[in-house]
Amino acid sequence: MSRRKGPRQPVFDSGDPLLDASVDGELDLHGRTAMDAGSKLRMFLQTWQRRKRGAVVQIITGKGNGGAVVD
């Protein structure tokens, strides 16, 4: 039996109560460079951590109609 190297991927659970939670904040990273996206994400998460502990935030990444984060 072989073991995968690297981090384990999370298991999707359709019964997770966070899926029905209201979103407190949203960050869209489309069109940003990877370096810029990293700094924006850190600032966004730090802000929400101070503003509301346990806040539910949505991070939009990946390829969409508006473009992707660019390396």
mmCIF file of the N, C-alpha and C atoms, coordinates in Angstrom:
data_MODEL
# 
_entry.id   MODEL 
# 
loop_
_atom_site.group_PDB 
_atom_site.id 
_atom_site.type_symbol 
_atom_site.label_atom_id 
_atom_site.label_alt_id 
_atom_site.label_comp_id 
_atom_site.label_asym_id 
_atom_site.label_entity_id 
_atom_site.label_seq_id 
_atom_site.pdbx_PDB_ins_code 
_atom_site.Cartn_x 
_atom_site.Cartn_y 
_atom_site.Cartn_z 
_atom_site.occupancy 
_atom_site.B_iso_or_equiv 
_atom_site.pdbx_formal_charge 
_atom_site.auth_seq_id 
_atom_site.auth_comp_id 
_atom_site.auth_asym_id 
_atom_site.auth_atom_id 
_atom_site.pdbx_PDB_model_num 
ATOM 1   N N  . MET A 1 1  ? 0.839   -1.169 0.000   1.00 0.00 ? 1  MET A N  1 
ATOM 2   C CA . MET A 1 1  ? 0.000   0.000  0.000   1.00 0.00 ? 1  MET A CA 1 
ATOM 3   C C  . MET A 1 1  ? 0.891   1.241  0.000   1.00 0.00 ? 1  MET A C  1 
ATOM 4   N N  . SER A 1 2  ? 0.694   2.136  -0.943  1.00 0.00 ? 2  SER A N  1 
ATOM 5   C CA . SER A 1 2  ? 1.515   3.340  -1.023  1.00 0.00 ? 2  SER A CA 1 
ATOM 6   C C  . SER A 1 2  ? 0.843   4.487  -0.280  1.00 0.00 ? 2  SER A C  1 
ATOM 7   N N  . ARG A 1 3  ? 1.667   5.340  0.254   1.00 0.00 ? 3  ARG A N  1 
ATOM 8   C CA . ARG A 1 3  ? 1.161   6.516  0.962   1.00 0.00 ? 3  ARG A CA 1 
ATOM 9   C C  . ARG A 1 3  ? 1.439   7.751  0.115   1.00 0.00 ? 3  ARG A C  1 
ATOM 10  N N  . ARG A 1 4  ? 0.498   8.636  0.092   1.00 0.00 ? 4  ARG A N  1 
ATOM 11  C CA . ARG A 1 4  ? 0.690   9.891  -0.620  1.00 0.00 ? 4  ARG A CA 1 
ATOM 12  C C  . ARG A 1 4  ? 1.587   10.810 0.179   1.00 0.00 ? 4  ARG A C  1 
ATOM 13  N N  . LYS A 1 5  ? 2.385   11.550 -0.544  1.00 0.00 ? 5  LYS A N  1 
ATOM 14  C CA . LYS A 1 5  ? 3.207   12.556 0.119   1.00 0.00 ? 5  LYS A CA 1 
ATOM 15  C C  . LYS A 1 5  ? 2.490   13.890 0.035   1.00 0.00 ? 5  LYS A C  1 
ATOM 16  N N  . GLY A 1 6  ? 2.784   14.748 0.978   1.00 0.00 ? 6  GLY A N  1 
ATOM 17  C CA . GLY A 1 6  ? 2.172   16.064 0.985   1.00 0.00 ? 6  GLY A CA 1 
ATOM 18  C C  . GLY A 1 6  ? 0.951   16.106 1.881   1.00 0.00 ? 6  GLY A C  1 
ATOM 19  N N  . PRO A 1 7  ? 0.298   17.263 1.938   1.00 0.00 ? 7  PRO A N  1 
ATOM 20  C CA . PRO A 1 7  ? -0.848  17.426 2.832   1.00 0.00 ? 7  PRO A CA 1 
ATOM 21  C C  . PRO A 1 7  ? -2.061  16.625 2.360   1.00 0.00 ? 7  PRO A C  1 
ATOM 22  N N  . ARG A 1 8  ? -2.831  16.162 3.324   1.00 0.00 ? 8  ARG A N  1 
ATOM 23  C CA . ARG A 1 8  ? -4.064  15.443 2.996   1.00 0.00 ? 8  ARG A CA 1 
ATOM 24  C C  . ARG A 1 8  ? -5.122  16.439 2.566   1.00 0.00 ? 8  ARG A C  1 
ATOM 25  N N  . GLN A 1 9  ? -5.932  16.050 1.626   1.00 0.00 ? 9  GLN A N  1 
ATOM 26  C CA . GLN A 1 9  ? -7.020  16.897 1.170   1.00 0.00 ? 9  GLN A CA 1 
ATOM 27  C C  . GLN A 1 9  ? -8.201  16.742 2.123   1.00 0.00 ? 9  GLN A C  1 
ATOM 28  N N  . PRO A 1 10 ? -8.930  17.828 2.373   1.00 0.00 ? 10 PRO A N  1 
ATOM 29  C CA . PRO A 1 10 ? -10.091 17.718 3.255   1.00 0.00 ? 10 PRO A CA 1 
ATOM 30  C C  . PRO A 1 10 ? -11.181 16.870 2.600   1.00 0.00 ? 10 PRO A C  1 
ATOM 31  N N  . VAL A 1 11 ? -11.968 16.231 3.435   1.00 0.00 ? 11 VAL A N  1 
ATOM 32  C CA . VAL A 1 11 ? -13.071 15.413 2.953   1.00 0.00 ? 11 VAL A CA 1 
ATOM 33  C C  . VAL A 1 11 ? -14.319 16.284 2.949   1.00 0.00 ? 11 VAL A C  1 
ATOM 34  N N  . PHE A 1 12 ? -15.020 16.323 1.832   1.00 0.00 ? 12 PHE A N  1 
ATOM 35  C CA . PHE A 1 12 ? -16.242 17.120 1.720   1.00 0.00 ? 12 PHE A CA 1 
ATOM 36  C C  . PHE A 1 12 ? -17.365 16.432 2.467   1.00 0.00 ? 12 PHE A C  1 
ATOM 37  N N  . ASP A 1 13 ? -18.062 17.177 3.314   1.00 0.00 ? 13 ASP A N  1 
ATOM 38  C CA . ASP A 1 13 ? -19.190 16.657 4.076   1.00 0.00 ? 13 ASP A CA 1 
ATOM 39  C C  . ASP A 1 13 ? -20.396 17.543 3.775   1.00 0.00 ? 13 ASP A C  1 
ATOM 40  N N  . SER A 1 14 ? -21.345 17.027 3.016   1.00 0.00 ? 14 SER A N  1 
ATOM 41  C CA . SER A 1 14 ? -22.507 17.834 2.620   1.00 0.00 ? 14 SER A CA 1 
ATOM 42  C C  . SER A 1 14 ? -23.393 18.176 3.808   1.00 0.00 ? 14 SER A C  1 
ATOM 43  N N  . GLY A 1 15 ? -23.179 17.547 4.948   1.00 0.00 ? 15 GLY A N  1 
ATOM 44  C CA . GLY A 1 15 ? -23.962 17.850 6.136   1.00 0.00 ? 15 GLY A CA 1 
ATOM 45  C C  . GLY A 1 15 ? -23.313 18.889 7.032   1.00 0.00 ? 15 GLY A C  1 
ATOM 46  N N  . ASP A 1 16 ? -22.185 19.450 6.625   1.00 0.00 ? 16 ASP A N  1 
ATOM 47  C CA . ASP A 1 16 ? -21.476 20.431 7.439   1.00 0.00 ? 16 ASP A CA 1 
ATOM 48  C C  . ASP A 1 16 ? -22.350 21.678 7.625   1.00 0.00 ? 16 ASP A C  1 
ATOM 49  N N  . PRO A 1 17 ? -22.590 22.096 8.864   1.00 0.00 ? 17 PRO A N  1 
ATOM 50  C CA . PRO A 1 17 ? -23.446 23.262 9.105   1.00 0.00 ? 17 PRO A CA 1 
ATOM 51  C C  . PRO A 1 17 ? -22.880 24.569 8.541   1.00 0.00 ? 17 PRO A C  1 
ATOM 52  N N  . LEU A 1 18 ? -21.577 24.631 8.269   1.00 0.00 ? 18 LEU A N  1 
ATOM 53  C CA . LEU A 1 18 ? -21.010 25.858 7.689   1.00 0.00 ? 18 LEU A CA 1 
ATOM 54  C C  . LEU A 1 18 ? -21.543 26.128 6.285   1.00 0.00 ? 18 LEU A C  1 
ATOM 55  N N  . LEU A 1 19 ? -22.007 25.082 5.597   1.00 0.00 ? 19 LEU A N  1 
ATOM 56  C CA . LEU A 1 19 ? -22.533 25.275 4.241   1.00 0.00 ? 19 LEU A CA 1 
ATOM 57  C C  . LEU A 1 19 ? -23.805 26.117 4.239   1.00 0.00 ? 19 LEU A C  1 
ATOM 58  N N  . ASP A 1 20 ? -24.527 26.129 5.351   1.00 0.00 ? 20 ASP A N  1 
ATOM 59  C CA . ASP A 1 20 ? -25.756 26.919 5.453   1.00 0.00 ? 20 ASP A CA 1 
ATOM 60  C C  . ASP A 1 20 ? -25.546 28.229 6.206   1.00 0.00 ? 20 ASP A C  1 
ATOM 61  N N  . ALA A 1 21 ? -24.335 28.477 6.676   1.00 0.00 ? 21 ALA A N  1 
ATOM 62  C CA . ALA A 1 21 ? -24.054 29.678 7.459   1.00 0.00 ? 21 ALA A CA 1 
ATOM 63  C C  . ALA A 1 21 ? -24.040 30.915 6.562   1.00 0.00 ? 21 ALA A C  1 
ATOM 64  N N  . SER A 1 22 ? -24.437 32.033 7.135   1.00 0.00 ? 22 SER A N  1 
ATOM 65  C CA . SER A 1 22 ? -24.369 33.278 6.368   1.00 0.00 ? 22 SER A CA 1 
ATOM 66  C C  . SER A 1 22 ? -22.915 33.740 6.325   1.00 0.00 ? 22 SER A C  1 
ATOM 67  N N  . VAL A 1 23 ? -22.547 34.319 5.205   1.00 0.00 ? 23 VAL A N  1 
ATOM 68  C CA . VAL A 1 23 ? -21.167 34.764 4.981   1.00 0.00 ? 23 VAL A CA 1 
ATOM 69  C C  . VAL A 1 23 ? -21.015 36.182 5.522   1.00 0.00 ? 23 VAL A C  1 
ATOM 70  N N  . ASP A 1 24 ? -20.008 36.372 6.372   1.00 0.00 ? 24 ASP A N  1 
ATOM 71  C CA . ASP A 1 24 ? -19.751 37.680 6.966   1.00 0.00 ? 24 ASP A CA 1 
ATOM 72  C C  . ASP A 1 24 ? -18.906 38.570 6.058   1.00 0.00 ? 24 ASP A C  1 
ATOM 73  N N  . GLY A 1 25 ? -17.995 37.973 5.291   1.00 0.00 ? 25 GLY A N  1 
ATOM 74  C CA . GLY A 1 25 ? -17.117 38.749 4.430   1.00 0.00 ? 25 GLY A CA 1 
ATOM 75  C C  . GLY A 1 25 ? -16.702 37.943 3.220   1.00 0.00 ? 25 GLY A C  1 
ATOM 76  N N  . GLU A 1 26 ? -16.299 38.648 2.170   1.00 0.00 ? 26 GLU A N  1 
ATOM 77  C CA . GLU A 1 26 ? -15.922 37.983 0.921   1.00 0.00 ? 26 GLU A CA 1 
ATOM 78  C C  . GLU A 1 26 ? -14.698 38.679 0.331   1.00 0.00 ? 26 GLU A C  1 
ATOM 79  N N  . LEU A 1 27 ? -13.774 37.878 -0.188  1.00 0.00 ? 27 LEU A N  1 
ATOM 80  C CA . LEU A 1 27 ? -12.587 38.401 -0.863  1.00 0.00 ? 27 LEU A CA 1 
ATOM 81  C C  . LEU A 1 27 ? -12.474 37.725 -2.214  1.00 0.00 ? 27 LEU A C  1 
ATOM 82  N N  . ASP A 1 28 ? -12.460 38.514 -3.267  1.00 0.00 ? 28 ASP A N  1 
ATOM 83  C CA . ASP A 1 28 ? -12.332 37.996 -4.633  1.00 0.00 ? 28 ASP A CA 1 
ATOM 84  C C  . ASP A 1 28 ? -10.910 38.245 -5.113  1.00 0.00 ? 28 ASP A C  1 
ATOM 85  N N  . LEU A 1 29 ? -10.175 37.169 -5.413  1.00 0.00 ? 29 LEU A N  1 
ATOM 86  C CA . LEU A 1 29 ? -8.772  37.281 -5.812  1.00 0.00 ? 29 LEU A CA 1 
ATOM 87  C C  . LEU A 1 29 ? -8.567  37.204 -7.325  1.00 0.00 ? 29 LEU A C  1 
ATOM 88  N N  . HIS A 1 30 ? -9.629  37.198 -8.100  1.00 0.00 ? 30 HIS A N  1 
ATOM 89  C CA . HIS A 1 30 ? -9.488  37.127 -9.555  1.00 0.00 ? 30 HIS A CA 1 
ATOM 90  C C  . HIS A 1 30 ? -8.664  38.297 -10.079 1.00 0.00 ? 30 HIS A C  1 
ATOM 91  N N  . GLY A 1 31 ? -7.757  37.999 -10.980 1.00 0.00 ? 31 GLY A N  1 
ATOM 92  C CA . GLY A 1 31 ? -6.962  39.022 -11.634 1.00 0.00 ? 31 GLY A CA 1 
ATOM 93  C C  . GLY A 1 31 ? -5.768  39.513 -10.841 1.00 0.00 ? 31 GLY A C  1 
ATOM 94  N N  . ARG A 1 32 ? -5.554  39.015 -9.641  1.00 0.00 ? 32 ARG A N  1 
ATOM 95  C CA . ARG A 1 32 ? -4.413  39.442 -8.832  1.00 0.00 ? 32 ARG A CA 1 
ATOM 96  C C  . ARG A 1 32 ? -3.216  38.533 -9.088  1.00 0.00 ? 32 ARG A C  1 
ATOM 97  N N  . THR A 1 33 ? -2.027  39.064 -8.910  1.00 0.00 ? 33 THR A N  1 
ATOM 98  C CA . THR A 1 33 ? -0.836  38.220 -8.995  1.00 0.00 ? 33 THR A CA 1 
ATOM 99  C C  . THR A 1 33 ? -0.795  37.343 -7.745  1.00 0.00 ? 33 THR A C  1 
ATOM 100 N N  . ALA A 1 34 ? -0.035  36.257 -7.801  1.00 0.00 ? 34 ALA A N  1 
ATOM 101 C CA . ALA A 1 34 ? 0.061   35.348 -6.663  1.00 0.00 ? 34 ALA A CA 1 
ATOM 102 C C  . ALA A 1 34 ? 0.613   36.087 -5.442  1.00 0.00 ? 34 ALA A C  1 
ATOM 103 N N  . MET A 1 35 ? 1.608   36.950 -5.632  1.00 0.00 ? 35 MET A N  1 
ATOM 104 C CA . MET A 1 35 ? 2.193   37.680 -4.515  1.00 0.00 ? 35 MET A CA 1 
ATOM 105 C C  . MET A 1 35 ? 1.177   38.653 -3.918  1.00 0.00 ? 35 MET A C  1 
ATOM 106 N N  . ASP A 1 36 ? 0.478   39.374 -4.767  1.00 0.00 ? 36 ASP A N  1 
ATOM 107 C CA . ASP A 1 36 ? -0.532  40.323 -4.306  1.00 0.00 ? 36 ASP A CA 1 
ATOM 108 C C  . ASP A 1 36 ? -1.680  39.586 -3.614  1.00 0.00 ? 36 ASP A C  1 
ATOM 109 N N  . ALA A 1 37 ? -2.102  38.461 -4.177  1.00 0.00 ? 37 ALA A N  1 
ATOM 110 C CA . ALA A 1 37 ? -3.195  37.684 -3.594  1.00 0.00 ? 37 ALA A CA 1 
ATOM 111 C C  . ALA A 1 37 ? -2.833  37.218 -2.188  1.00 0.00 ? 37 ALA A C  1 
ATOM 112 N N  . GLY A 1 38 ? -1.595  36.780 -1.999  1.00 0.00 ? 38 GLY A N  1 
ATOM 113 C CA . GLY A 1 38 ? -1.157  36.323 -0.683  1.00 0.00 ? 38 GLY A CA 1 
ATOM 114 C C  . GLY A 1 38 ? -1.231  37.417 0.365   1.00 0.00 ? 38 GLY A C  1 
ATOM 115 N N  . SER A 1 39 ? -0.767  38.601 0.010   1.00 0.00 ? 39 SER A N  1 
ATOM 116 C CA . SER A 1 39 ? -0.797  39.696 0.986   1.00 0.00 ? 39 SER A CA 1 
ATOM 117 C C  . SER A 1 39 ? -2.221  40.168 1.241   1.00 0.00 ? 39 SER A C  1 
ATOM 118 N N  . LYS A 1 40 ? -3.047  40.223 0.202   1.00 0.00 ? 40 LYS A N  1 
ATOM 119 C CA . LYS A 1 40 ? -4.456  40.614 0.374   1.00 0.00 ? 40 LYS A CA 1 
ATOM 120 C C  . LYS A 1 40 ? -5.186  39.611 1.267   1.00 0.00 ? 40 LYS A C  1 
ATOM 121 N N  . LEU A 1 41 ? -4.920  38.320 1.064   1.00 0.00 ? 41 LEU A N  1 
ATOM 122 C CA . LEU A 1 41 ? -5.560  37.277 1.857   1.00 0.00 ? 41 LEU A CA 1 
ATOM 123 C C  . LEU A 1 41 ? -5.163  37.391 3.332   1.00 0.00 ? 41 LEU A C  1 
ATOM 124 N N  . ARG A 1 42 ? -3.869  37.586 3.595   1.00 0.00 ? 42 ARG A N  1 
ATOM 125 C CA . ARG A 1 42 ? -3.414  37.737 4.982   1.00 0.00 ? 42 ARG A CA 1 
ATOM 126 C C  . ARG A 1 42 ? -4.101  38.919 5.662   1.00 0.00 ? 42 ARG A C  1 
ATOM 127 N N  . MET A 1 43 ? -4.120  40.069 4.990   1.00 0.00 ? 43 MET A N  1 
ATOM 128 C CA . MET A 1 43 ? -4.745  41.264 5.566   1.00 0.00 ? 43 MET A CA 1 
ATOM 129 C C  . MET A 1 43 ? -6.241  41.037 5.802   1.00 0.00 ? 43 MET A C  1 
ATOM 130 N N  . PHE A 1 44 ? -6.904  40.408 4.832   1.00 0.00 ? 44 PHE A N  1 
ATOM 131 C CA . PHE A 1 44 ? -8.336  40.140 4.940   1.00 0.00 ? 44 PHE A CA 1 
ATOM 132 C C  . PHE A 1 44 ? -8.638  39.247 6.146   1.00 0.00 ? 44 PHE A C  1 
ATOM 133 N N  . LEU A 1 45 ? -7.882  38.155 6.286   1.00 0.00 ? 45 LEU A N  1 
ATOM 134 C CA . LEU A 1 45 ? -8.123  37.228 7.397   1.00 0.00 ? 45 LEU A CA 1 
ATOM 135 C C  . LEU A 1 45 ? -7.786  37.855 8.748   1.00 0.00 ? 45 LEU A C  1 
ATOM 136 N N  . GLN A 1 46 ? -6.715  38.630 8.803   1.00 0.00 ? 46 GLN A N  1 
ATOM 137 C CA . GLN A 1 46 ? -6.360  39.300 10.055  1.00 0.00 ? 46 GLN A CA 1 
ATOM 138 C C  . GLN A 1 46 ? -7.438  40.303 10.462  1.00 0.00 ? 46 GLN A C  1 
ATOM 139 N N  . THR A 1 47 ? -7.982  41.017 9.483   1.00 0.00 ? 47 THR A N  1 
ATOM 140 C CA . THR A 1 47 ? -9.046  41.982 9.757   1.00 0.00 ? 47 THR A CA 1 
ATOM 141 C C  . THR A 1 47 ? -10.276 41.281 10.313  1.00 0.00 ? 47 THR A C  1 
ATOM 142 N N  . TRP A 1 48 ? -10.683 40.205 9.684   1.00 0.00 ? 48 TRP A N  1 
ATOM 143 C CA . TRP A 1 48 ? -11.874 39.482 10.150  1.00 0.00 ? 48 TRP A CA 1 
ATOM 144 C C  . TRP A 1 48 ? -11.625 38.786 11.473  1.00 0.00 ? 48 TRP A C  1 
ATOM 145 N N  . GLN A 1 49 ? -10.400 38.376 11.736  1.00 0.00 ? 49 GLN A N  1 
ATOM 146 C CA . GLN A 1 49 ? -10.089 37.752 13.021  1.00 0.00 ? 49 GLN A CA 1 
ATOM 147 C C  . GLN A 1 49 ? -10.279 38.773 14.153  1.00 0.00 ? 49 GLN A C  1 
ATOM 148 N N  . ARG A 1 50 ? -9.853  40.012 13.913  1.00 0.00 ? 50 ARG A N  1 
ATOM 149 C CA . ARG A 1 50 ? -10.033 41.072 14.916  1.00 0.00 ? 50 ARG A CA 1 
ATOM 150 C C  . ARG A 1 50 ? -11.500 41.509 14.999  1.00 0.00 ? 50 ARG A C  1 
ATOM 151 N N  . ARG A 1 51 ? -12.142 41.612 13.843  1.00 0.00 ? 51 ARG A N  1 
ATOM 152 C CA . ARG A 1 51 ? -13.505 42.135 13.786  1.00 0.00 ? 51 ARG A CA 1 
ATOM 153 C C  . ARG A 1 51 ? -14.518 41.191 14.414  1.00 0.00 ? 51 ARG A C  1 
ATOM 154 N N  . LYS A 1 52 ? -14.407 39.905 14.076  1.00 0.00 ? 52 LYS A N  1 
ATOM 155 C CA . LYS A 1 52 ? -15.415 38.950 14.558  1.00 0.00 ? 52 LYS A CA 1 
ATOM 156 C C  . LYS A 1 52 ? -14.804 37.556 14.596  1.00 0.00 ? 52 LYS A C  1 
ATOM 157 N N  . ARG A 1 53 ? -14.400 37.122 15.762  1.00 0.00 ? 53 ARG A N  1 
ATOM 158 C CA . ARG A 1 53 ? -13.853 35.762 15.905  1.00 0.00 ? 53 ARG A CA 1 
ATOM 159 C C  . ARG A 1 53 ? -14.893 34.750 15.464  1.00 0.00 ? 53 ARG A C  1 
ATOM 160 N N  . GLY A 1 54 ? -14.464 33.764 14.676  1.00 0.00 ? 54 GLY A N  1 
ATOM 161 C CA . GLY A 1 54 ? -15.377 32.730 14.201  1.00 0.00 ? 54 GLY A CA 1 
ATOM 162 C C  . GLY A 1 54 ? -16.216 33.151 13.014  1.00 0.00 ? 54 GLY A C  1 
ATOM 163 N N  . ALA A 1 55 ? -15.887 34.297 12.418  1.00 0.00 ? 55 ALA A N  1 
ATOM 164 C CA . ALA A 1 55 ? -16.637 34.769 11.254  1.00 0.00 ? 55 ALA A CA 1 
ATOM 165 C C  . ALA A 1 55 ? -16.504 33.772 10.108  1.00 0.00 ? 55 ALA A C  1 
ATOM 166 N N  . VAL A 1 56 ? -17.548 33.676 9.310   1.00 0.00 ? 56 VAL A N  1 
ATOM 167 C CA . VAL A 1 56 ? -17.520 32.840 8.113   1.00 0.00 ? 56 VAL A CA 1 
ATOM 168 C C  . VAL A 1 56 ? -17.180 33.758 6.942   1.00 0.00 ? 56 VAL A C  1 
ATOM 169 N N  . VAL A 1 57 ? -16.070 33.456 6.271   1.00 0.00 ? 57 VAL A N  1 
ATOM 170 C CA . VAL A 1 57 ? -15.656 34.275 5.136   1.00 0.00 ? 57 VAL A CA 1 
ATOM 171 C C  . VAL A 1 57 ? -15.555 33.411 3.887   1.00 0.00 ? 57 VAL A C  1 
ATOM 172 N N  . GLN A 1 58 ? -15.734 34.036 2.758   1.00 0.00 ? 58 GLN A N  1 
ATOM 173 C CA . GLN A 1 58 ? -15.666 33.351 1.474   1.00 0.00 ? 58 GLN A CA 1 
ATOM 174 C C  . GLN A 1 58 ? -14.497 33.930 0.688   1.00 0.00 ? 58 GLN A C  1 
ATOM 175 N N  . ILE A 1 59 ? -13.631 33.043 0.208   1.00 0.00 ? 59 ILE A N  1 
ATOM 176 C CA . ILE A 1 59 ? -12.478 33.442 -0.595  1.00 0.00 ? 59 ILE A CA 1 
ATOM 177 C C  . ILE A 1 59 ? -12.715 32.915 -2.007  1.00 0.00 ? 59 ILE A C  1 
ATOM 178 N N  . ILE A 1 60 ? -12.778 33.800 -2.980  1.00 0.00 ? 60 ILE A N  1 
ATOM 179 C CA . ILE A 1 60 ? -13.031 33.406 -4.361  1.00 0.00 ? 60 ILE A CA 1 
ATOM 180 C C  . ILE A 1 60 ? -11.698 33.314 -5.085  1.00 0.00 ? 60 ILE A C  1 
ATOM 181 N N  . THR A 1 61 ? -11.396 32.124 -5.605  1.00 0.00 ? 61 THR A N  1 
ATOM 182 C CA . THR A 1 61 ? -10.140 31.868 -6.310  1.00 0.00 ? 61 THR A CA 1 
ATOM 183 C C  . THR A 1 61 ? -10.428 31.071 -7.569  1.00 0.00 ? 61 THR A C  1 
ATOM 184 N N  . GLY A 1 62 ? -9.378  30.771 -8.301  1.00 0.00 ? 62 GLY A N  1 
ATOM 185 C CA . GLY A 1 62 ? -9.505  29.855 -9.431  1.00 0.00 ? 62 GLY A CA 1 
ATOM 186 C C  . GLY A 1 62 ? -9.935  30.535 -10.702 1.00 0.00 ? 62 GLY A C  1 
ATOM 187 N N  . LYS A 1 63 ? -10.109 29.712 -11.698 1.00 0.00 ? 63 LYS A N  1 
ATOM 188 C CA . LYS A 1 63 ? -10.492 30.216 -12.997 1.00 0.00 ? 63 LYS A CA 1 
ATOM 189 C C  . LYS A 1 63 ? -11.994 30.426 -13.061 1.00 0.00 ? 63 LYS A C  1 
ATOM 190 N N  . GLY A 1 64 ? -12.363 31.609 -13.409 1.00 0.00 ? 64 GLY A N  1 
ATOM 191 C CA . GLY A 1 64 ? -13.765 31.943 -13.589 1.00 0.00 ? 64 GLY A CA 1 
ATOM 192 C C  . GLY A 1 64 ? -13.865 32.806 -14.822 1.00 0.00 ? 64 GLY A C  1 
ATOM 193 N N  . ASN A 1 65 ? -14.993 33.360 -15.064 1.00 0.00 ? 65 ASN A N  1 
ATOM 194 C CA . ASN A 1 65 ? -15.152 34.215 -16.233 1.00 0.00 ? 65 ASN A CA 1 
ATOM 195 C C  . ASN A 1 65 ? -14.362 35.507 -16.112 1.00 0.00 ? 65 ASN A C  1 
ATOM 196 N N  . GLY A 1 66 ? -14.030 35.885 -14.857 1.00 0.00 ? 66 GLY A N  1 
ATOM 197 C CA . GLY A 1 66 ? -13.314 37.129 -14.649 1.00 0.00 ? 66 GLY A CA 1 
ATOM 198 C C  . GLY A 1 66 ? -11.807 36.996 -14.632 1.00 0.00 ? 66 GLY A C  1 
ATOM 199 N N  . GLY A 1 67 ? -11.269 35.810 -14.840 1.00 0.00 ? 67 GLY A N  1 
ATOM 200 C CA . GLY A 1 67 ? -9.824  35.619 -14.822 1.00 0.00 ? 67 GLY A CA 1 
ATOM 201 C C  . GLY A 1 67 ? -9.375  34.876 -13.582 1.00 0.00 ? 67 GLY A C  1 
ATOM 202 N N  . ALA A 1 68 ? -8.115  34.580 -13.495 1.00 0.00 ? 68 ALA A N  1 
ATOM 203 C CA . ALA A 1 68 ? -7.575  33.786 -12.393 1.00 0.00 ? 68 ALA A CA 1 
ATOM 204 C C  . ALA A 1 68 ? -6.441  34.526 -11.723 1.00 0.00 ? 68 ALA A C  1 
ATOM 205 N N  . VAL A 1 69 ? -6.064  34.037 -10.561 1.00 0.00 ? 69 VAL A N  1 
ATOM 206 C CA . VAL A 1 69 ? -4.863  34.568 -9.909  1.00 0.00 ? 69 VAL A CA 1 
ATOM 207 C C  . VAL A 1 69 ? -3.692  34.186 -10.799 1.00 0.00 ? 69 VAL A C  1 
ATOM 208 N N  . VAL A 1 70 ? -2.816  35.149 -11.072 1.00 0.00 ? 70 VAL A N  1 
ATOM 209 C CA . VAL A 1 70 ? -1.735  34.971 -12.028 1.00 0.00 ? 70 VAL A CA 1 
ATOM 210 C C  . VAL A 1 70 ? -0.410  34.806 -11.293 1.00 0.00 ? 70 VAL A C  1 
ATOM 211 N N  . ASP A 1 71 ? 0.412   33.848 -11.701 1.00 0.00 ? 71 ASP A N  1 
ATOM 212 C CA . ASP A 1 71 ? 1.746   33.689 -11.103 1.00 0.00 ? 71 ASP A CA 1 
ATOM 213 C C  . ASP A 1 71 ? 2.711   34.684 -11.648 1.00 0.00 ? 71 ASP A C  1 
# 
